[in-house]
């Protein structure tokens, strides 16, 4: 294998499994014709491993999506291309006097939601294991960008991503936030300031680290993409919620989220008693090939105080192509998207 052939290998970003096998077989067969088998096997193995590693790195650079995001959405490398326009690399590291470090790695955003990938590194000797940790990461827009009052609502807390070494001093978190919680109608082109606040375990009884006690609070400002990979459908469909008839007026689909707007009068009741508190339990998207994709995790659910409209944002169970979605099921009621008008970002 000469340098030119090796460079051609490095230039390849995506290969199918059949192409990888063919490439490996060709390299092995060519080398067997000129060298003894024993030393060549080691050389080729190292070179091919290096080539495949560089191809994976090149793919990550081109798509921009951290592999932990890909794993979280149960995707493959080719799925990352669907969200490449919404990826923002951050790579900010905040070090504190108490020996802790918080790394803000990457942000993945669409029109109505953002997800932040961050790492917490404890001082040497401190083990971070289990799932009872909560990282509070402040997310704020500048006052000039808040085009409406920030809406109170609810959603799930941060996700602890799979820990390859539970016995070490490191954890990776995924935090999400909806546009209306930040005081904006959408997040396209917005600048969001991210500030680590505190880390707590088991209600603070075992571990409670306050990052805001430093003399100067550390933060970074991230410019979110102006590009929108989603599409918005205009609906006017009746939907039953808590025994009352409301209107499903708008549906937004991106490769990683589903957002919808419900309008109408709702009977006053405790939130935990409402159908909307359990809407994700059987919510799903139907694809053109018949596949059902679950709507799994709430980003935010807010109520517009002026109009009474309910705005809900959920993550999808996988990275998908919005144009493949043909129907959505909410609260046991299915709504077809065939023939409906939509706008693309």
Helices and strands as residue ranges (DSSP letters): H 3-11, H 17-32, H 37-63, H 67-72, G 77-86, E 87-95, E 101-109, E 113-121, E 133-141, G 143-145, E 153-154, E 159-160, E 170-178, G 180-182, E 191-201, G 202-204, E 207-210, G 211-213, E 220-223, E 231-241, E 244-253, E 257-263, G 271-273, G 275-281, E 284-287, E 292-303, E 310-316, G 322-324, E 325-330, E 333-336, E 342-344
